[in-house]
Amino acid sequence: MSMSRSLHACERLSVPALRQLLRDTDTLLFDCDGVVWRGADALPGAAATLNALLRTPGKRVFFLTNNSSATRAGHADKLRRLGVRLPGGGDDDDDDPQRSVYGTAHCAPLFLLLQRQQEQQQEEKQRPYKVYLIGSEAMASALEEAGIPFVGGPGPEVDLGWPPEKPELDPDVRAVLLGFDRHFSYAKMVRAVAYLRDPACAFVATNTDTCLPLEGDRVIPGTGSLLAALECASQRKAAIVGKPSEFMFECVLRAEKVARERCLMVGDRLDTDILMGTQCGLPTLLVLTGVSTLAEAQACRDSNDHERQKLAPTYVIDSIADLLPAIDEL
């Protein structure tokens, strides 16, 4: 990109500066919760801005969401309901509107398959492979689509009593996968911890978001809250699929013809969206319609702690609607 700035400058941009940034960008990567929508409602101006970008020649738009409670199709449907006119919809698979969406429900099976492939290269004899799933129907659907057998899954776990009975374990389980689960429970933790006592059992989680922003300024616990409990109970750290891990961006690079040096990451959270962009070497644009604040971003920029500095964005705007005047003049 020709705009020469520190990746952590936390710079407020004028319309002319935004226009130049967009001229230097071919691919825009948008978070969803707190950027495009909040709960069930679109954020003001989001649909108009995204539609203007989607109409602009030479611009590509992808949505990278840590939300594991919906499939790619579910996220695409929500974007359309909120007025975003995604490309595609024809008979050609390359024209599928779902291809604009990279969510953790979709990327988690890709992560597991890659991990399994690496394990198989080291095994003299291939062993059966299953996953113990703590997560949503969307995650179960994505595992099925990828051909990965699993036990557990959406819905309540059978109560193990007190003190809890020793759970019956499937000997073929080689990984525990945790995502957002409205039925997360002590019984599920007991079973997961039992599997994770085997150091050969992989521990994978979709994301670390501790909270989710909803409409009306409500905030509810996110997957990161569940993950903290399970990491504490198992005394193990999970491998993370979603942001701030680089894996989700690598999924885009593998599947789409995009130039890394002409990508821009747009998000509302310093510890996921912005940090992922930083770790991938991308310029980042923080919007103030979600979780993180300008004061928090500036504190990270001015910190003497190198790890905190990584959380500071390159640029800051109030909302993605601020992009619209710059797009109109491209």
Protein Blocks (a to p, Z undefined) as FASTA:
>chain_A
ZZdcdfklopacdfklmmmmmmmpmbdcddfehplpghjbccehklmmmmmmmmpghiac
ddddfbfkbcfklmmmmmmmnopaceejifblklgfklmpccfklmmmmmmmmmmmmmmm
mpmbdcdddddddddfklmmmmmmnopaceeiedddddebjadddddddfkbcbdcdddd
fkbcfklmmmmmmmmmpmklccddfblcfbdcdehhiacddfklmmmmmmmmnopacddf
bdcbfklmmmmmmmpccdfklcccddfbfklmmmmmmmnopacdddfkbmbcfklmmmmm
mpcbfklmmmpcfbdcfblklmmmmmmmZZ
